[in-house]
């Protein structure tokens, strides 16, 4: 599986913005605007989606829009 060009630390930091009301910014950053808009409008799916995404990013299973995994290069 290919590795995304997006730095993992940037995605993690943007994902953490979900805990202060800006959920979904990380999804816009990796090229997934529709789900980013859903996360933004629902507060990161009431925080559950934000926690889920952090787990997925931490375990190297979060994908960008091209299907590349977000991980430390």
N, C-alpha and C positions, 0 to 999 in steps of 0.2 A: 504494500500500500504506500502511495506517495505521501510525502510530508509537505504540509502547507508552508508557504513563505511568510505567513503571519506569525510573529513572535508569540510564544505561549504566554509569557508574562503579561504582555499587553492585553491578551484575551482574558486572562484571569482578573486583572485590575478592572477592566471594563465590566466584567460580569459582576464583580463586587459592588459596582454602582447600583445594582438591583436592590441592595439592602437599604439604600437611601432614596428609593423611588424612581430610579432611572433604569429599570429592568429592560433588557433587550438591546442595549447599546452594543454589546459584544456580538450579537447576531448581525447587526448592520455591518459591523467591522469585518466580519468574515464572509460577507456577501449573501446573507440570508434575510433580506428586508421584510418579507411577509411575516415570518415568525418573529422577527425583531419588533415589528409593529404590534403584533399580538401581545408579546411580552411587555412592551411599553404601555399599552392600554390597560393591561390587567395587573400591573405591578409585579411583573415576573411570575404570572400565574399565582398570585398571592404569596410569592416567596418560594413556593414549592418548586417551580420551574427553575428559579435561580439556583437553588441548592442542587437540583438535579444536574444542571449544566456544569456547576463547579465540580461535581463528582465525575462527570463525563470528561471534563477537561483534565482533571487530576489523574485519571486513569488512562489517558491518551485514547479516548474513544469519541471525542467531539470532532465533527467534520466541518470543513468549510463548504462553500457553495459548489466547489468542483469535486467534492468527495475526498479531499485530501485531509489526513489527520493533523490536528493541531498538536505539535509536540516540540520539545526542545531539540534543536538541530545539532 
